[in-house]
Amino acid sequence: MEKTISARTLESGVREAALKLLYANELQNALLLKCLVQNRAADIKVFGNSVSFLDRGSGHYFFCSEEIDEFEALCGPVKPEVFFLSSDTILQDLKRLHPQLEIHSYAQMLYTGDGDFDMKEFDWIEFRPMTREDLPFVVATQDSDEFDEAYFAYRIANGPAICAVEKETGQVLGYFMQHNDGECGPTYVSEKCRNTGMGTELLKRITKAALDAAPWVIGLVRPENTPAQAIGFKIGYQRCLKEVLWCYDTTIERRKK
């Protein structure tokens, strides 16, 4: 039977069809499932075994597809400037067919523990929610063209965003935030605090806060960043089998993710 794109709305059953496909590989598709369960998805479409929708939280399109023809059928009509793909199966096809794309690969880390953390305290460090006053430090410690000052300000204001502060000086030593689309990040741990356990404690606290909002807590890290992955493994994160992709159309003026 020839496959056709479903134009049905959420109410007419396409949402349920998308959920069924995504749950078939829950770990790999956790970020998409999180968007759907939190009712942030719009323009949901199913084509064959592939799913796409617009995430209202970030304003970007999310795709689950392991067949390039199905991806093209879903992506072509919307022509997104930025999109997320829940596996790297069609990475080489994307590079061949869309050389204008700037593609970032990430290891996807999914929290699979029970949320019962043993929180460690430090004599010289306190943990607190981030405030607007922390914004200059965040901007100074983030070297990325994916995010700007306005984005960081929004994330601090809307949370969760947690930082570690030196009690004596008030100096911020590290922080963890959560992106618009539900993944953990951006993050930072000062050099003098590495290998002290502070990064692990920050991750515990942001994970705990994120669990209050949704059952899936996801972090994306560079595949080569094994220290960050090791921290995640330590507290109950699991690395998904395939890498995930954030893709940017370089022919379109970029808005920050």
Order of alpha helices (4+ residues) and beta strands (2+ residues): alpha-alpha-beta-beta-beta-alpha-beta-alpha-beta-beta-alpha-alpha-beta-beta-beta-alpha-beta-alpha-beta-beta
